[in-house]
Amino acid sequence: MKRFAEQWKTLGYSCWTITEKKTGQVIGWGGIVIDEDDPHWGPELIYYIAPEKSGLGYASELANFATSYATNVIGLSKIVAFAHPENVASNKILERVGFKLVRYLDDMSRNLYEFNAGT
């Protein structure tokens, strides 16, 4: 998270914390980042929700907000995301937000998704 926080200074975007409205408790994080270990993918949607809070819509809310922010505020035209095939919920969230499955990446053991603004 510390690495991603630095991206606010250089890129003008990165991750937010996700808090539960009722309690104010931090239950996750997510946003649009550039993975410094794999920057060639470009802007990437990432998120993590505490397991005990999964399935309550927080990931969907974050994915919708981050994608809208990335395209409408930042002006990004393409965003990628990755999901393990067995993580059915994340794959469904990405598809509902408008990401399209590109292919399975053997070297990462993940599905690659792309979001293209305006399509």
Biopython code that builds the backbone (N, CA, C, O; Angstrom):
import numpy as np
from Bio.PDB.StructureBuilder import StructureBuilder

atoms = [
    (1, "MET", "N", (0.814, -1.194, 0.000)),
    (1, "MET", "CA", (0.000, 0.000, 0.000)),
    (1, "MET", "C", (0.858, 1.258, 0.000)),
    (1, "MET", "O", (0.507, 2.249, -0.639)),
    (2, "LYS", "N", (1.977, 1.222, 0.712)),
    (2, "LYS", "CA", (2.838, 2.402, 0.763)),
    (2, "LYS", "C", (3.335, 2.766, -0.639)),
    (2, "LYS", "O", (3.368, 3.939, -1.009)),
    (3, "ARG", "N", (3.726, 1.739, -1.419)),
    (3, "ARG", "CA", (4.173, 1.990, -2.800)),
    (3, "ARG", "C", (3.074, 2.636, -3.619)),
    (3, "ARG", "O", (3.310, 3.592, -4.357)),
    (4, "PHE", "N", (1.862, 2.101, -3.479)),
    (4, "PHE", "CA", (0.753, 2.650, -4.253)),
    (4, "PHE", "C", (0.410, 4.059, -3.804)),
    (4, "PHE", "O", (0.034, 4.890, -4.632)),
    (5, "ALA", "N", (0.529, 4.348, -2.518)),
    (5, "ALA", "CA", (0.232, 5.692, -2.009)),
    (5, "ALA", "C", (1.137, 6.736, -2.653)),
    (5, "ALA", "O", (0.710, 7.866, -2.888)),
    (6, "GLU", "N", (2.367, 6.369, -2.936)),
    (6, "GLU", "CA", (3.300, 7.292, -3.593)),
    (6, "GLU", "C", (2.830, 7.684, -4.990)),
    (6, "GLU", "O", (3.203, 8.738, -5.505)),
    (7, "GLN", "N", (2.009, 6.831, -5.599)),
    (7, "GLN", "CA", (1.549, 7.119, -6.961)),
    (7, "GLN", "C", (0.611, 8.324, -7.019)),
    (7, "GLN", "O", (0.455, 8.924, -8.083)),
    (8, "TRP", "N", (-0.009, 8.684, -5.915)),
    (8, "TRP", "CA", (-0.817, 9.907, -5.908)),
    (8, "TRP", "C", (0.046, 11.099, -6.305)),
    (8, "TRP", "O", (-0.414, 11.998, -7.008)),
    (9, "LYS", "N", (1.307, 11.102, -5.850)),
    (9, "LYS", "CA", (2.210, 12.223, -6.147)),
    (9, "LYS", "C", (2.644, 12.243, -7.607)),
    (9, "LYS", "O", (2.733, 13.310, -8.215)),
    (10, "THR", "N", (2.913, 11.064, -8.175)),
    (10, "THR", "CA", (3.447, 10.996, -9.535)),
    (10, "THR", "C", (2.373, 10.874, -10.612)),
    (10, "THR", "O", (2.515, 11.442, -11.695)),
    (11, "LEU", "N", (1.299, 10.138, -10.323)),
    (11, "LEU", "CA", (0.265, 9.899, -11.329)),
    (11, "LEU", "C", (-0.995, 10.724, -11.117)),
    (11, "LEU", "O", (-1.726, 11.012, -12.065)),
    (12, "GLY", "N", (-1.243, 11.099, -9.876)),
    (12, "GLY", "CA", (-2.483, 11.789, -9.556)),
    (12, "GLY", "C", (-3.636, 10.843, -9.273)),
    (12, "GLY", "O", (-4.780, 11.282, -9.157)),
    (13, "TYR", "N", (-3.357, 9.564, -9.160)),
    (13, "TYR", "CA", (-4.358, 8.560, -8.794)),
    (13, "TYR", "C", (-3.665, 7.371, -8.156)),
    (13, "TYR", "O", (-2.461, 7.175, -8.319)),
    (14, "SER", "N", (-4.436, 6.584, -7.433)),
    (14, "SER", "CA", (-3.944, 5.376, -6.779)),
    (14, "SER", "C", (-5.103, 4.723, -6.035)),
    (14, "SER", "O", (-6.222, 4.680, -6.547)),
    (15, "CYS", "N", (-4.844, 4.213, -4.832)),
    (15, "CYS", "CA", (-5.853, 3.490, -4.052)),
    (15, "CYS", "C", (-6.521, 4.384, -3.014)),
    (15, "CYS", "O", (-5.961, 5.375, -2.546)),
    (16, "TRP", "N", (-7.730, 3.990, -2.680)),
    (16, "TRP", "CA", (-8.466, 4.562, -1.559)),
    (16, "TRP", "C", (-8.670, 3.458, -0.521)),
    (16, "TRP", "O", (-8.595, 2.273, -0.846)),
    (17, "THR", "N", (-8.922, 3.842, 0.697)),
    (17, "THR", "CA", (-9.367, 2.856, 1.675)),
    (17, "THR", "C", (-10.881, 2.731, 1.557)),
    (17, "THR", "O", (-11.569, 3.676, 1.172)),
    (18, "ILE", "N", (-11.374, 1.569, 1.889)),
    (18, "ILE", "CA", (-12.810, 1.311, 1.866)),
    (18, "ILE", "C", (-13.254, 1.192, 3.319)),
    (18, "ILE", "O", (-12.759, 0.348, 4.066)),
    (19, "THR", "N", (-14.183, 2.038, 3.702)),
    (19, "THR", "CA", (-14.666, 2.008, 5.078)),
    (19, "THR", "C", (-16.138, 1.630, 5.108)),
    (19, "THR", "O", (-16.909, 1.966, 4.209)),
    (20, "GLU", "N", (-16.496, 0.930, 6.154)),
    (20, "GLU", "CA", (-17.884, 0.569, 6.367)),
    (20, "GLU", "C", (-18.615, 1.814, 6.877)),
    (20, "GLU", "O", (-18.192, 2.422, 7.861)),
    (21, "LYS", "N", (-19.705, 2.191, 6.216)),
    (21, "LYS", "CA", (-20.417, 3.422, 6.570)),
    (21, "LYS", "C", (-20.914, 3.408, 8.013)),
    (21, "LYS", "O", (-20.814, 4.411, 8.720)),
    (22, "LYS", "N", (-21.439, 2.288, 8.439)),
    (22, "LYS", "CA", (-22.038, 2.216, 9.770)),
    (22, "LYS", "C", (-21.011, 2.372, 10.889)),
    (22, "LYS", "O", (-21.274, 3.047, 11.884)),
    (23, "THR", "N", (-19.842, 1.748, 10.731)),
    (23, "THR", "CA", (-18.847, 1.721, 11.812)),
    (23, "THR", "C", (-17.642, 2.612, 11.578)),
    (23, "THR", "O", (-16.944, 2.974, 12.526)),
    (24, "GLY", "N", (-17.389, 2.971, 10.318)),
    (24, "GLY", "CA", (-16.188, 3.723, 9.981)),
    (24, "GLY", "C", (-14.938, 2.856, 9.929)),
    (24, "GLY", "O", (-13.838, 3.362, 9.705)),
    (25, "GLN", "N", (-15.101, 1.558, 10.133)),
    (25, "GLN", "CA", (-13.984, 0.611, 10.125)),
    (25, "GLN", "C", (-13.445, 0.417, 8.703)),
    (25, "GLN", "O", (-14.217, 0.272, 7.755)),
    (26, "VAL", "N", (-12.118, 0.417, 8.565)),
    (26, "VAL", "CA", (-11.497, 0.122, 7.276)),
    (26, "VAL", "C", (-11.662, -1.369, 7.014)),
    (26, "VAL", "O", (-11.239, -2.203, 7.815)),
    (27, "ILE", "N", (-12.286, -1.695, 5.874)),
    (27, "ILE", "CA", (-12.547, -3.093, 5.540)),
    (27, "ILE", "C", (-11.880, -3.521, 4.241)),
    (27, "ILE", "O", (-12.034, -4.663, 3.807)),
    (28, "GLY", "N", (-11.138, -2.604, 3.616)),
    (28, "GLY", "CA", (-10.460, -2.952, 2.376)),
    (28, "GLY", "C", (-9.813, -1.729, 1.748)),
    (28, "GLY", "O", (-9.721, -0.660, 2.350)),
    (29, "TRP", "N", (-9.376, -1.928, 0.530)),
    (29, "TRP", "CA", (-8.735, -0.862, -0.227)),
    (29, "TRP", "C", (-8.845, -1.204, -1.708)),
    (29, "TRP", "O", (-9.123, -2.346, -2.073)),
    (30, "GLY", "N", (-8.626, -0.211, -2.548)),
    (30, "GLY", "CA", (-8.638, -0.459, -3.986)),
    (30, "GLY", "C", (-8.589, 0.837, -4.763)),
    (30, "GLY", "O", (-8.732, 1.926, -4.208)),
    (31, "GLY", "N", (-8.384, 0.694, -6.068)),
    (31, "GLY", "CA", (-8.327, 1.845, -6.942)),
    (31, "GLY", "C", (-7.623, 1.518, -8.244)),
    (31, "GLY", "O", (-7.546, 0.360, -8.654)),
    (32, "ILE", "N", (-7.118, 2.541, -8.876)),
    (32, "ILE", "CA", (-6.402, 2.413, -10.147)),
    (32, "ILE", "C", (-4.933, 2.689, -9.874)),
    (32, "ILE", "O", (-4.584, 3.741, -9.338)),
    (33, "VAL", "N", (-4.073, 1.749, -10.239)),
    (33, "VAL", "CA", (-2.636, 1.873, -9.982)),
    (33, "VAL", "C", (-1.844, 1.433, -11.209)),
    (33, "VAL", "O", (-2.386, 0.875, -12.163)),
    (34, "ILE", "N", (-0.554, 1.703, -11.149)),
    (34, "ILE", "CA", (0.403, 1.116, -12.085)),
    (34, "ILE", "C", (1.248, 0.163, -11.244)),
    (34, "ILE", "O", (1.884, 0.581, -10.277)),
    (35, "ASP", "N", (1.256, -1.099, -11.607)),
    (35, "ASP", "CA", (2.058, -2.085, -10.872)),
    (35, "ASP", "C", (3.525, -1.858, -11.227)),
    (35, "ASP", "O", (3.936, -2.081, -12.366)),
    (36, "GLU", "N", (4.299, -1.422, -10.261)),
    (36, "GLU", "CA", (5.709, -1.108, -10.512)),
    (36, "GLU", "C", (6.515, -2.334, -10.918)),
    (36, "GLU", "O", (7.565, -2.201, -11.548)),
    (37, "ASP", "N", (6.040, -3.526, -10.567)),
    (37, "ASP", "CA", (6.724, -4.751, -10.973)),
    (37, "ASP", "C", (6.350, -5.175, -12.387)),
    (37, "ASP", "O", (7.073, -5.952, -13.012)),
    (38, "ASP", "N", (5.238, -4.677, -12.894)),
    (38, "ASP", "CA", (4.750, -5.009, -14.239)),
    (38, "ASP", "C", (4.109, -3.784, -14.877)),
    (38, "ASP", "O", (2.926, -3.828, -15.215)),
    (39, "PRO", "N", (4.849, -2.689, -15.052)),
    (39, "PRO", "CA", (4.231, -1.441, -15.515)),
    (39, "PRO", "C", (3.708, -1.490, -16.946)),
    (39, "PRO", "O", (2.901, -0.647, -17.337)),
    (40, "HIS", "N", (4.158, -2.466, -17.731)),
    (40, "HIS", "CA", (3.740, -2.504, -19.140)),
    (40, "HIS", "C", (2.233, -2.743, -19.305)),
    (40, "HIS", "O", (1.695, -2.505, -20.386)),
    (41, "TRP", "N", (1.540, -3.207, -18.254)),
    (41, "TRP", "CA", (0.095, -3.407, -18.360)),
    (41, "TRP", "C", (-0.651, -2.080, -18.331)),
    (41, "TRP", "O", (-1.798, -2.007, -18.773)),
    (42, "GLY", "N", (-0.025, -1.045, -17.825)),
    (42, "GLY", "CA", (-0.688, 0.256, -17.731)),
    (42, "GLY", "C", (-1.602, 0.337, -16.526)),
    (42, "GLY", "O", (-1.464, -0.452, -15.591)),
    (43, "PRO", "N", (-2.542, 1.287, -16.536)),
    (43, "PRO", "CA", (-3.436, 1.464, -15.396)),
    (43, "PRO", "C", (-4.239, 0.184, -15.120)),
    (43, "PRO", "O", (-4.795, -0.436, -16.028)),
    (44, "GLU", "N", (-4.276, -0.184, -13.841)),
    (44, "GLU", "CA", (-4.893, -1.442, -13.434)),
    (44, "GLU", "C", (-5.849, -1.204, -12.267)),
    (44, "GLU", "O", (-5.519, -0.500, -11.313)),
    (45, "LEU", "N", (-7.020, -1.793, -12.358)),
    (45, "LEU", "CA", (-7.969, -1.781, -11.247)),
    (45, "LEU", "C", (-7.581, -2.900, -10.280)),
    (45, "LEU", "O", (-7.445, -4.057, -10.677)),
    (46, "ILE", "N", (-7.404, -2.541, -9.011)),
    (46, "ILE", "CA", (-7.119, -3.542, -7.980)),
    (46, "ILE", "C", (-8.034, -3.279, -6.789)),
    (46, "ILE", "O", (-8.480, -2.153, -6.567)),
    (47, "TYR", "N", (-8.303, -4.333, -6.030)),
    (47, "TYR", "CA", (-9.052, -4.154, -4.791)),
    (47, "TYR", "C", (-8.872, -5.357, -3.884)),
    (47, "TYR", "O", (-8.558, -6.464, -4.323)),
    (48, "TYR", "N", (-9.081, -5.099, -2.613)),
    (48, "TYR", "CA", (-9.080, -6.147, -1.594)),
    (48, "TYR", "C", (-10.170, -5.798, -0.581)),
    (48, "TYR", "O", (-10.256, -4.666, -0.105)),
    (49, "ILE", "N", (-10.986, -6.778, -0.268)),
    (49, "ILE", "CA", (-12.034, -6.629, 0.740)),
    (49, "ILE", "C", (-11.778, -7.683, 1.812)),
    (49, "ILE", "O", (-11.510, -8.840, 1.490)),
    (50, "ALA", "N", (-11.859, -7.295, 3.082)),
    (50, "ALA", "CA", (-11.684, -8.251, 4.176)),
    (50, "ALA", "C", (-12.659, -9.419, 3.972)),
    (50, "ALA", "O", (-13.832, -9.203, 3.668)),
    (51, "PRO", "N", (-12.173, -10.650, 4.141)),
    (51, "PRO", "CA", (-13.018, -11.825, 3.876)),
    (51, "PRO", "C", (-14.379, -11.789, 4.580)),
    (51, "PRO", "O", (-15.383, -12.213, 4.008)),
    (52, "GLU", "N", (-14.414, -11.287, 5.808)),
    (52, "GLU", "CA", (-15.695, -11.263, 6.533)),
    (52, "GLU", "C", (-16.671, -10.225, 5.977)),
    (52, "GLU", "O", (-17.835, -10.201, 6.376)),
    (53, "LYS", "N", (-16.215, -9.373, 5.066)),
    (53, "LYS", "CA", (-17.068, -8.356, 4.442)),
    (53, "LYS", "C", (-17.329, -8.660, 2.965)),
    (53, "LYS", "O", (-18.008, -7.891, 2.284)),
    (54, "SER", "N", (-16.795, -9.771, 2.474)),
    (54, "SER", "CA", (-17.016, -10.153, 1.074)),
    (54, "SER", "C", (-18.492, -10.480, 0.840)),
    (54, "SER", "O", (-19.196, -10.946, 1.735)),
    (55, "GLY", "N", (-18.929, -10.225, -0.371)),
    (55, "GLY", "CA", (-20.298, -10.544, -0.743)),
    (55, "GLY", "C", (-21.328, -9.512, -0.328)),
    (55, "GLY", "O", (-22.529, -9.749, -0.461)),
    (56, "LEU", "N", (-20.878, -8.373, 0.170)),
    (56, "LEU", "CA", (-21.800, -7.333, 0.621)),
    (56, "LEU", "C", (-21.869, -6.149, -0.343)),
    (56, "LEU", "O", (-22.516, -5.147, -0.039)),
    (57, "GLY", "N", (-21.218, -6.250, -1.492)),
    (57, "GLY", "CA", (-21.293, -5.206, -2.504)),
    (57, "GLY", "C", (-20.180, -4.177, -2.481)),
    (57, "GLY", "O", (-20.147, -3.283, -3.327)),
    (58, "TYR", "N", (-19.262, -4.289, -1.521)),
    (58, "TYR", "CA", (-18.189, -3.294, -1.427)),
    (58, "TYR", "C", (-17.259, -3.331, -2.648)),
    (58, "TYR", "O", (-16.866, -2.282, -3.158)),
    (59, "ALA", "N", (-16.914, -4.520, -3.109)),
    (59, "ALA", "CA", (-16.027, -4.631, -4.270)),
    (59, "ALA", "C", (-16.703, -4.071, -5.519)),
    (59, "ALA", "O", (-16.064, -3.394, -6.323)),
    (60, "SER", "N", (-17.980, -4.351, -5.677)),
    (60, "SER", "CA", (-18.716, -3.809, -6.828)),
    (60, "SER", "C", (-18.768, -2.292, -6.781)),
    (60, "SER", "O", (-18.570, -1.622, -7.795)),
    (61, "GLU", "N", (-19.035, -1.758, -5.605)),
    (61, "GLU", "CA", (-19.094, -0.306, -5.448)),
    (61, "GLU", "C", (-17.746, 0.333, -5.773)),
    (61, "GLU", "O", (-17.681, 1.344, -6.473)),
    (62, "LEU", "N", (-16.676, -0.261, -5.261)),
    (62, "LEU", "CA", (-15.333, 0.261, -5.532)),
    (62, "LEU", "C", (-15.013, 0.158, -7.019)),
    (62, "LEU", "O", (-14.514, 1.119, -7.604)),
    (63, "ALA", "N", (-15.287, -0.984, -7.641)),
    (63, "ALA", "CA", (-14.987, -1.176, -9.063)),
    (63, "ALA", "C", (-15.740, -0.168, -9.922)),
    (63, "ALA", "O", (-15.169, 0.406, -10.850)),
    (64, "ASN", "N", (-17.014, 0.052, -9.621)),
    (64, "ASN", "CA", (-17.805, 1.045, -10.368)),
    (64, "ASN", "C", (-17.242, 2.441, -10.194)),
    (64, "ASN", "O", (-17.050, 3.170, -11.167)),
    (65, "PHE", "N", (-16.977, 2.814, -8.937)),
    (65, "PHE", "CA", (-16.472, 4.159, -8.668)),
    (65, "PHE", "C", (-15.104, 4.371, -9.323)),
    (65, "PHE", "O", (-14.893, 5.378, -9.999)),
    (66, "ALA", "N", (-14.183, 3.438, -9.129)),
    (66, "ALA", "CA", (-12.821, 3.590, -9.651)),
    (66, "ALA", "C", (-12.814, 3.657, -11.173)),
    (66, "ALA", "O", (-12.073, 4.449, -11.754)),
    (67, "THR", "N", (-13.624, 2.843, -11.816)),
    (67, "THR", "CA", (-13.681, 2.851, -13.284)),
    (67, "THR", "C", (-14.256, 4.167, -13.792)),
    (67, "THR", "O", (-13.745, 4.746, -14.751)),
    (68, "SER", "N", (-15.307, 4.630, -13.154)),
    (68, "SER", "CA", (-15.892, 5.913, -13.538)),
    (68, "SER", "C", (-14.913, 7.059, -13.298)),
    (68, "SER", "O", (-14.759, 7.932, -14.152)),
    (69, "TYR", "N", (-14.260, 7.059, -12.156)),
    (69, "TYR", "CA", (-13.273, 8.086, -11.826)),
    (69, "TYR", "C", (-12.129, 8.078, -12.847)),
    (69, "TYR", "O", (-11.692, 9.129, -13.317)),
    (70, "ALA", "N", (-11.655, 6.877, -13.178)),
    (70, "ALA", "CA", (-10.527, 6.750, -14.109)),
    (70, "ALA", "C", (-10.865, 7.295, -15.491)),
    (70, "ALA", "O", (-10.031, 7.935, -16.130)),
    (71, "THR", "N", (-12.076, 7.045, -15.948)),
    (71, "THR", "CA", (-12.426, 7.480, -17.297)),
    (71, "THR", "C", (-12.939, 8.916, -17.331)),
    (71, "THR", "O", (-12.602, 9.673, -18.241)),
    (72, "ASN", "N", (-13.750, 9.294, -16.350)),
    (72, "ASN", "CA", (-14.391, 10.617, -16.387)),
    (72, "ASN", "C", (-13.587, 11.733, -15.742)),
    (72, "ASN", "O", (-13.707, 12.887, -16.153)),
    (73, "VAL", "N", (-12.770, 11.419, -14.740)),
    (73, "VAL", "CA", (-11.993, 12.451, -14.050)),
    (73, "VAL", "C", (-10.542, 12.459, -14.536)),
    (73, "VAL", "O", (-10.005, 13.506, -14.898)),
    (74, "ILE", "N", (-9.927, 11.294, -14.540)),
    (74, "ILE", "CA", (-8.523, 11.205, -14.959)),
    (74, "ILE", "C", (-8.386, 11.261, -16.472)),
    (74, "ILE", "O", (-7.409, 11.800, -16.992)),
    (75, "GLY", "N", (-9.363, 10.705, -17.179)),
    (75, "GLY", "CA", (-9.322, 10.693, -18.636)),
    (75, "GLY", "C", (-8.644, 9.473, -19.227)),
    (75, "GLY", "O", (-8.189, 9.511, -20.370)),
    (76, "LEU", "N", (-8.570, 8.389, -18.464)),
    (76, "LEU", "CA", (-7.970, 7.162, -18.995)),
    (76, "LEU", "C", (-8.924, 6.513, -19.997)),
    (76, "LEU", "O", (-10.140, 6.531, -19.804)),
    (77, "SER", "N", (-8.380, 5.949, -21.048)),
    (77, "SER", "CA", (-9.227, 5.284, -22.037)),
    (77, "SER", "C", (-9.179, 3.765, -21.911)),
    (77, "SER", "O", (-10.061, 3.073, -22.419)),
    (78, "LYS", "N", (-8.158, 3.243, -21.238)),
    (78, "LYS", "CA", (-8.033, 1.794, -21.093)),
    (78, "LYS", "C", (-7.542, 1.460, -19.689)),
    (78, "LYS", "O", (-6.618, 2.087, -19.172)),
    (79, "ILE", "N", (-8.177, 0.459, -19.085)),
    (79, "ILE", "CA", (-7.804, -0.038, -17.764)),
    (79, "ILE", "C", (-7.771, -1.557, -17.855)),
    (79, "ILE", "O", (-8.610, -2.151, -18.532)),
    (80, "VAL", "N", (-6.833, -2.182, -17.196)),
    (80, "VAL", "CA", (-6.796, -3.638, -17.134)),
    (80, "VAL", "C", (-7.133, -4.091, -15.723)),
    (80, "VAL", "O", (-7.100, -3.301, -14.779)),
    (81, "ALA", "N", (-7.454, -5.362, -15.592)),
    (81, "ALA", "CA", (-7.684, -5.992, -14.290)),
    (81, "ALA", "C", (-7.364, -7.477, -14.440)),
    (81, "ALA", "O", (-7.421, -8.031, -15.538)),
    (82, "PHE", "N", (-7.034, -8.094, -13.343)),
    (82, "PHE", "CA", (-6.702, -9.509, -13.331)),
    (82, "PHE", "C", (-7.536, -10.206, -12.272)),
    (82, "PHE", "O", (-7.808, -9.637, -11.215)),
    (83, "ALA", "N", (-7.944, -11.438, -12.551)),
    (83, "ALA", "CA", (-8.705, -12.227, -11.572)),
    (83, "ALA", "C", (-8.390, -13.700, -11.771)),
    (83, "ALA", "O", (-8.316, -14.193, -12.896)),
    (84, "HIS", "N", (-8.206, -14.385, -10.658)),
    (84, "HIS", "CA", (-8.042, -15.843, -10.729)),
    (84, "HIS", "C", (-9.354, -16.437, -11.247)),
    (84, "HIS", "O", (-10.425, -16.013, -10.811)),
    (85, "PRO", "N", (-9.302, -17.395, -12.155)),
    (85, "PRO", "CA", (-10.541, -17.983, -12.697)),
    (85, "PRO", "C", (-11.458, -18.549, -11.615)),
    (85, "PRO", "O", (-12.681, -18.477, -11.736)),
    (86, "GLU", "N", (-10.869, -19.113, -10.558)),
    (86, "GLU", "CA", (-11.693, -19.698, -9.498)),
    (86, "GLU", "C", (-12.355, -18.648, -8.611)),
    (86, "GLU", "O", (-13.229, -18.981, -7.811)),
    (87, "ASN", "N", (-11.952, -17.387, -8.742)),
    (87, "ASN", "CA", (-12.586, -16.305, -7.993)),
    (87, "ASN", "C", (-13.777, -15.796, -8.816)),
    (87, "ASN", "O", (-13.731, -14.735, -9.439)),
    (88, "VAL", "N", (-14.817, -16.584, -8.788)),
    (88, "VAL", "CA", (-15.989, -16.321, -9.623)),
    (88, "VAL", "C", (-16.564, -14.930, -9.351)),
    (88, "VAL", "O", (-16.953, -14.224, -10.282)),
    (89, "ALA", "N", (-16.617, -14.543, -8.083)),
    (89, "ALA", "CA", (-17.199, -13.245, -7.734)),
    (89, "ALA", "C", (-16.446, -12.095, -8.389)),
    (89, "ALA", "O", (-17.072, -11.201, -8.957)),
    (90, "SER", "N", (-15.116, -12.099, -8.325)),
    (90, "SER", "CA", (-14.341, -11.011, -8.940)),
    (90, "SER", "C", (-14.511, -10.992, -10.450)),
    (90, "SER", "O", (-14.623, -9.920, -11.044)),
    (91, "ASN", "N", (-14.533, -12.157, -11.076)),
    (91, "ASN", "CA", (-14.742, -12.205, -12.519)),
    (91, "ASN", "C", (-16.096, -11.598, -12.883)),
    (91, "ASN", "O", (-16.198, -10.847, -13.853)),
    (92, "LYS", "N", (-17.127, -11.916, -12.116)),
    (92, "LYS", "CA", (-18.470, -11.364, -12.380)),
    (92, "LYS", "C", (-18.509, -9.857, -12.163)),
    (92, "LYS", "O", (-19.127, -9.127, -12.938)),
    (93, "ILE", "N", (-17.847, -9.393, -11.104)),
    (93, "ILE", "CA", (-17.810, -7.952, -10.832)),
    (93, "ILE", "C", (-17.177, -7.213, -12.007)),
    (93, "ILE", "O", (-17.720, -6.217, -12.485)),
    (94, "LEU", "N", (-16.040, -7.696, -12.466)),
    (94, "LEU", "CA", (-15.360, -7.037, -13.579)),
    (94, "LEU", "C", (-16.250, -6.990, -14.813)),
    (94, "LEU", "O", (-16.328, -5.961, -15.484)),
    (95, "GLU", "N", (-16.915, -8.087, -15.113)),
    (95, "GLU", "CA", (-17.786, -8.119, -16.290)),
    (95, "GLU", "C", (-18.977, -7.179, -16.133)),
    (95, "GLU", "O", (-19.361, -6.512, -17.094)),
    (96, "ARG", "N", (-19.573, -7.113, -14.936)),
    (96, "ARG", "CA", (-20.706, -6.205, -14.698)),
    (96, "ARG", "C", (-20.304, -4.741, -14.868)),
    (96, "ARG", "O", (-21.097, -3.929, -15.346)),
    (97, "VAL", "N", (-19.077, -4.404, -14.479)),
    (97, "VAL", "CA", (-18.604, -3.019, -14.589)),
    (97, "VAL", "C", (-18.287, -2.651, -16.035)),
    (97, "VAL", "O", (-18.219, -1.469, -16.371)),
    (98, "GLY", "N", (-18.093, -3.647, -16.888)),
    (98, "GLY", "CA", (-17.816, -3.371, -18.299)),
    (98, "GLY", "C", (-16.480, -3.867, -18.794)),
    (98, "GLY", "O", (-16.113, -3.604, -19.940)),
    (99, "PHE", "N", (-15.736, -4.583, -17.955)),
    (99, "PHE", "CA", (-14.475, -5.180, -18.396)),
    (99, "PHE", "C", (-14.783, -6.387, -19.278)),
    (99, "PHE", "O", (-15.751, -7.111, -19.040)),
    (100, "LYS", "N", (-13.964, -6.593, -20.281)),
    (100, "LYS", "CA", (-14.102, -7.734, -21.182)),
    (100, "LYS", "C", (-12.927, -8.684, -20.963)),
    (100, "LYS", "O", (-11.777, -8.261, -20.844)),
    (101, "LEU", "N", (-13.241, -9.962, -20.913)),
    (101, "LEU", "CA", (-12.199, -10.980, -20.775)),
    (101, "LEU", "C", (-11.371, -11.010, -22.047)),
    (101, "LEU", "O", (-11.916, -11.152, -23.141)),
    (102, "VAL", "N", (-10.058, -10.878, -21.909)),
    (102, "VAL", "CA", (-9.156, -10.902, -23.060)),
    (102, "VAL", "C", (-8.607, -12.317, -23.241)),
    (102, "VAL", "O", (-8.703, -12.907, -24.317)),
    (103, "ARG", "N", (-8.023, -12.851, -22.149)),
    (103, "ARG", "CA", (-7.469, -14.205, -22.216)),
    (103, "ARG", "C", (-6.971, -14.621, -20.835)),
    (103, "ARG", "O", (-6.862, -13.813, -19.912)),
    (104, "TYR", "N", (-6.678, -15.898, -20.736)),
    (104, "TYR", "CA", (-6.063, -16.438, -19.526)),
    (104, "TYR", "C", (-4.552, -16.327, -19.688)),
    (104, "TYR", "O", (-4.013, -16.657, -20.745)),
    (105, "LEU", "N", (-3.871, -15.866, -18.650)),
    (105, "LEU", "CA", (-2.414, -15.717, -18.680)),
    (105, "LEU", "C", (-1.788, -16.843, -17.859)),
    (105, "LEU", "O", (-1.856, -16.843, -16.630)),
    (106, "ASP", "N", (-1.182, -17.796, -18.555)),
    (106, "ASP", "CA", (-0.566, -18.943, -17.880)),
    (106, "ASP", "C", (0.478, -18.519, -16.861)),
    (106, "ASP", "O", (0.517, -19.047, -15.750)),
    (107, "ASP", "N", (1.324, -17.566, -17.236)),
    (107, "ASP", "CA", (2.427, -17.172, -16.348)),
    (107, "ASP", "C", (1.955, -16.486, -15.065)),
    (107, "ASP", "O", (2.687, -16.449, -14.076)),
    (108, "MET", "N", (0.731, -15.941, -15.076)),
    (108, "MET", "CA", (0.185, -15.283, -13.887)),
    (108, "MET", "C", (-0.928, -16.103, -13.234)),
    (108, "MET", "O", (-1.366, -15.792, -12.127)),
    (109, "SER", "N", (-1.380, -17.146, -13.920)),
    (109, "SER", "CA", (-2.515, -17.967, -13.455)),
    (109, "SER", "C", (-3.747, -17.105, -13.190)),
    (109, "SER", "O", (-4.477, -17.314, -12.222)),
    (110, "ARG", "N", (-3.957, -16.134, -14.075)),
    (110, "ARG", "CA", (-5.089, -15.207, -13.921)),
    (110, "ARG", "C", (-5.717, -14.901, -15.277)),
    (110, "ARG", "O", (-5.088, -15.037, -16.326)),
    (111, "ASN", "N", (-6.970, -14.485, -15.216)),
    (111, "ASN", "CA", (-7.644, -13.949, -16.391)),
    (111, "ASN", "C", (-7.264, -12.477, -16.526)),
    (111, "ASN", "O", (-7.208, -11.744, -15.538)),
    (112, "LEU", "N", (-7.008, -12.062, -17.747)),
    (112, "LEU", "CA", (-6.757, -10.666, -18.062)),
    (112, "LEU", "C", (-8.046, -10.061, -18.597)),
    (112, "LEU", "O", (-8.664, -10.599, -19.516)),
    (113, "TYR", "N", (-8.442, -8.937, -18.013)),
    (113, "TYR", "CA", (-9.605, -8.185, -18.454)),
    (113, "TYR", "C", (-9.170, -6.801, -18.899)),
    (113, "TYR", "O", (-8.179, -6.261, -18.408)),
    (114, "GLU", "N", (-9.928, -6.225, -19.842)),
    (114, "GLU", "CA", (-9.696, -4.842, -20.270)),
    (114, "GLU", "C", (-11.004, -4.069, -20.255)),
    (114, "GLU", "O", (-12.067, -4.592, -20.588)),
    (115, "PHE", "N", (-10.894, -2.826, -19.865)),
    (115, "PHE", "CA", (-12.001, -1.873, -19.955)),
    (115, "PHE", "C", (-11.555, -0.792, -20.911)),
    (115, "PHE", "O", (-10.500, -0.185, -20.727)),
    (116, "ASN", "N", (-12.361, -0.548, -21.940)),
    (116, "ASN", "CA", (-12.061, 0.512, -22.901)),
    (116, "ASN", "C", (-13.188, 1.530, -22.856)),
    (116, "ASN", "O", (-14.336, 1.212, -23.166)),
    (117, "ALA", "N", (-12.857, 2.750, -22.471)),
    (117, "ALA", "CA", (-13.861, 3.803, -22.347)),
    (117, "ALA", "C", (-14.514, 4.053, -23.703)),
    (117, "ALA", "O", (-13.850, 4.055, -24.740)),
    (118, "GLY", "N", (-15.796, 4.260, -23.672)),
    (118, "GLY", "CA", (-16.519, 4.588, -24.902)),
    (118, "GLY", "C", (-16.955, 3.387, -25.717)),
    (118, "GLY", "O", (-17.550, 3.545, -26.783)),
    (119, "THR", "N", (-16.666, 2.180, -25.227)),
    (119, "THR", "CA", (-17.121, 1.002, -26.001)),
    (119, "THR", "C", (-18.162, 0.234, -25.246)),
    (119, "THR", "O", (-18.658, -0.780, -25.737)),
]
sb = StructureBuilder()
sb.init_structure("model")
sb.init_model(0)
sb.init_chain("A")
sb.init_seg("    ")
for serial, (resi, resn, name, xyz) in enumerate(atoms, 1):
    if name == "N":
        sb.init_residue(resn, " ", resi, " ")
    sb.init_atom(name, np.array(xyz, "f"), 0.0, 1.0, " ", f" {name:<3s}", serial, name[0])
structure = sb.get_structure()
